[in-house]
């Protein structure tokens, strides 16, 4: 294991940048550490939207990487701590913006977990549709490019289906027959040349088009590996934020969330 991987694993196992709401909130957005690292402006826009829709916000790391490294007991303790802090504010629903967080937390956290896309669809089709529309740009995005589906969503493609129901993605081709981005622990441990070979196979299929994904970790990996086209997160596209992965400032981006005071549902402050 490289020094960089060991340092990252230590941080995720002792995450120092957590922050939770203090007032009561039944539904809480959990962006995940990768989203806050790579897409700070998209995170800000998403947080603002969710708070206006009556949700609280929690910043933490789900510790999936800790579990994948063989430290299951440590990962279970982290989930227990997350659950305790969420239950403290009366949370009965966690809304996840990261497919890795969802794969690790759903069914284990002890609190109902749904994707941010499912929540957006609920708002769009339910009694809060008018409020949601008022918070979004009137001009909805029309996307063109290629879509990379992260590993946790490949078996059932639930997140991808939700995204396609939410936005016009008729001209966004799903990349088929492509490998993992290379961040799975078992792959990453083999070194950067192996990961680069996998990513280059993705880049060939993307063929210079805008490369969308629902996974901030994958997006950051593609940017670091030098994809010549644009790499974008679908949430940024939905929210009207044109943002590339911010790999250079990833640590400061997530660190500043520790001091974020915009965690409470705005409705509950009235």
Secondary structure, 3 states (H helix, E strand, C coil): CCHHHHHHHHHHHCCCCCECCCCCCCEEEECCHHHHHHCHHHHHHHHHHHHHCCCEEEECCCCHHHHHCCCHHHHHHHHHHHHHHHHHCCCCEEEECCHHHHHHHCCCCCCEEEEHHHHHHHHHHCCCHHHHHHHCCCCCCEEEEEEECCHHHCCCCHHHHHHHHHCEEEEEEECCCCCCCCCCHHHHCCCHHHHHHHHHHHHHHHCCCCEEECCHHHHHHHHHCCCCCCEEEHHHHHHCCCCCCCCCCHHHHHHHHHHCCCCCCHHHHC
